[in-house]
Amino acid sequence: MGDRENDRVQVFESSGKLVAVWPGFAPYGLAYDKQGHLFVADGRANKVLQLDDDGQVVRSWGQEGDKPGEFQLPHMLAADARGNLYVGEIKGERFQKLIRN
């Protein structure tokens, strides 16, 4: 669960038991791709992050700006069947498609 106000992701079992807390970023949106990779829209850092199963950043994309690949408060994201990411921005008022290579 994304807890952007407290700069962390909280991980729960299906029963509701808290399993882990991953601090260090503001998770505005979270999405899994079909391979099970977790992506986070970090609104404060203006980045998209890929996290591993321990909550560590594996990859990071973006910075603040209005050019392609830059973000202005990324808020939500989704992955399609090909693994491409779609990122919705609040301040930028746009969607960007990040194409998987």
Backbone torsions as a table, in degrees:
resi	resn	phi	psi	omega
1	MET	NA	131.8	176.3
2	GLY	-78.4	127.8	178.8
3	ASP	-124.2	74.7	-173.7
4	ARG	-64.9	-29.8	-179.1
5	GLU	-67.5	-24.8	179.0
6	ASN	-111.7	13.9	176.0
7	ASP	51.6	57.0	-178.7
8	ARG	-163.1	161.2	168.5
9	VAL	-109.4	134.8	175.3
10	GLN	-109.3	133.3	-177.7
11	VAL	-109.6	128.2	-178.2
12	PHE	-123.3	150.6	167.8
13	GLU	-75.6	165.5	179.4
14	SER	-62.1	-23.0	178.1
15	SER	-76.5	-11.9	-179.0
16	GLY	102.4	-3.8	179.8
17	LYS	-72.5	130.4	177.6
18	LEU	-69.7	126.7	-177.0
19	VAL	-105.0	-39.2	-176.6
20	ALA	-157.7	157.5	172.6
21	VAL	-128.1	125.2	179.8
22	TRP	-111.6	100.9	-178.7
23	PRO	-86.3	169.5	169.0
24	GLY	113.9	-0.8	177.4
25	PHE	-153.4	161.8	-178.7
26	ALA	-102.2	92.5	-174.9
27	PRO	-77.9	94.2	177.5
28	TYR	-76.7	-34.2	178.3
29	GLY	-145.5	148.8	178.0
30	LEU	-132.6	144.9	176.8
31	ALA	-153.7	145.5	172.9
32	TYR	-104.0	143.5	170.1
33	ASP	-91.2	178.1	-174.8
34	LYS	-68.3	-16.9	175.1
35	GLN	-86.1	-2.4	178.9
36	GLY	88.9	12.8	176.5
37	HIS	-78.5	135.9	-179.6
38	LEU	-97.1	129.4	177.7
39	PHE	-118.8	143.6	-177.7
40	VAL	-128.0	132.5	170.7
41	ALA	-89.3	106.5	179.5
42	ASP	-91.3	97.6	-174.6
43	GLY	-64.0	-37.3	-178.6
44	ARG	-72.7	-36.4	-178.8
45	ALA	-88.2	-8.0	-177.7
46	ASN	57.0	47.8	-178.5
47	LYS	-137.9	160.2	167.6
48	VAL	-111.0	130.0	-177.1
49	LEU	-116.3	147.6	167.4
50	GLN	-110.2	127.1	-178.9
51	LEU	-108.1	149.0	173.7
52	ASP	-88.4	-174.6	-176.2
53	ASP	-70.1	-8.3	176.7
54	ASP	-107.1	6.9	178.8
55	GLY	82.2	14.2	178.3
56	GLN	-89.8	144.0	179.3
57	VAL	-72.8	121.6	177.8
58	VAL	-93.7	-41.9	179.1
59	ARG	-143.0	156.6	179.9
60	SER	-144.6	136.3	178.3
61	TRP	-128.8	143.3	169.0
62	GLY	98.5	171.6	174.5
63	GLN	-162.7	174.9	-180.0
64	GLU	-71.4	134.4	177.6
65	GLY	161.0	179.0	-177.8
66	ASP	-116.7	10.0	176.5
67	LYS	-86.6	164.6	175.9
68	PRO	-57.1	134.5	-178.0
69	GLY	85.3	-5.2	173.4
70	GLU	-105.8	158.7	-173.9
71	PHE	-133.1	152.9	173.3
72	GLN	-127.2	88.3	-177.5
73	LEU	60.5	69.3	174.9
74	PRO	-62.3	130.5	-171.1
75	HIS	-114.9	-38.9	-176.5
76	MET	-143.4	153.3	176.4
77	LEU	-147.2	161.4	179.2
78	ALA	-149.5	154.2	177.9
79	ALA	-114.1	142.5	175.7
80	ASP	-96.5	-178.3	-176.0
81	ALA	-64.0	-22.6	179.4
82	ARG	-90.6	-2.8	179.5
83	GLY	91.0	4.1	175.4
84	ASN	-73.0	148.4	178.7
85	LEU	-107.9	143.2	174.8
86	TYR	-117.1	124.5	-174.4
87	VAL	-117.2	123.2	176.0
88	GLY	-98.6	131.0	-178.2
89	GLU	-110.3	143.1	177.8
90	ILE	-81.9	-60.7	-176.8
91	LYS	-70.3	-34.5	178.8
92	GLY	-75.8	-15.8	179.5
93	GLU	48.0	51.4	-179.4
94	ARG	-155.5	169.1	170.3
95	PHE	-114.5	143.3	172.7
96	GLN	-123.3	145.4	176.2
97	LYS	-106.5	121.5	175.3
98	LEU	-100.0	114.9	-173.5
99	ILE	-88.1	128.2	177.8
100	ARG	-71.8	133.2	176.6
101	ASN	-93.6	NA	NA
